[in-house]
């Protein structure tokens, strides 16, 4: 299991689109269950703010990136 400090700041890539869709801004943890529920993704636009990626939509977390199937998994 990776520490949150190792995940925050990683780029998020869409496998279907083949491109970077943002960067991990923070993790939202369910305090009652002690599990990650969402990944906050900074889209790079200062006026849009962070988007939310449900943790169940994360395909993988590696040393250099987080992957998800498609950018459509992200919500505002």
N, C-alpha and C positions, 0 to 999 in steps of 0.2 A: 504494500500500500504506500502510495506517495503522500508526502506531506503537502499541505495547502501551499506552502511557500514554493514548492517545486512546480506547482500547476499554474499559479497566478502569474500572468505575463506571457504564457505560451500562446502561440498563434493557434487559431481554430480553422481547420480546413474542411471544406465540403468535398466528399469523395465523388459525388455525382457531377458537381460543377467543376471540380479540379482546380479550385482556387481558395485562397485565404478569405474567410468571411468575417474575421475579427480577431480579437485577442482576449484571453481570459482576464476579466477584471476582478472577479471575486467568486466565492462559492457560497451558496445558501444551504445551511445545514438545518435539518429538522432536529430541534433540541430534545424532543421526546424520544425519538428513535435513534438519534446519534448518527444519522446517515445524510449524505449529500443529496439534496432534492433538485437543485438547479445550479447551473453555471451561468454567471453573469458575463456577457460578452460585449466588449466595447467595439462598436462598429467603425470607429475611426472618424465619424462625423460628430463634431462638437454639439450640434443642435438636435441630434437624434437620441443621444444618451445610450445607455446599455440596453441590450436585448437579452432575453432569457432563453437558455437552452435547457430543457428538462434533462436531468442526468441519465434517464433511461434512453435518451436519444444519442448519447455519447457512444461511439463505436470503439474508441480506444484513446488511451492517454499514454503517450510515449515520452521520451527524453526531450524531444524537440517540438512536439505539436500534439494537439487534441484533434480528433477526427469525428465527424458526424456525417450521416448519409447525405443530407442536402441542407442548403441554407433555409429551406422552408420549415425546418425543425425549429428555427429561432422565432420567438415572438417578442413583441414590444410590450 
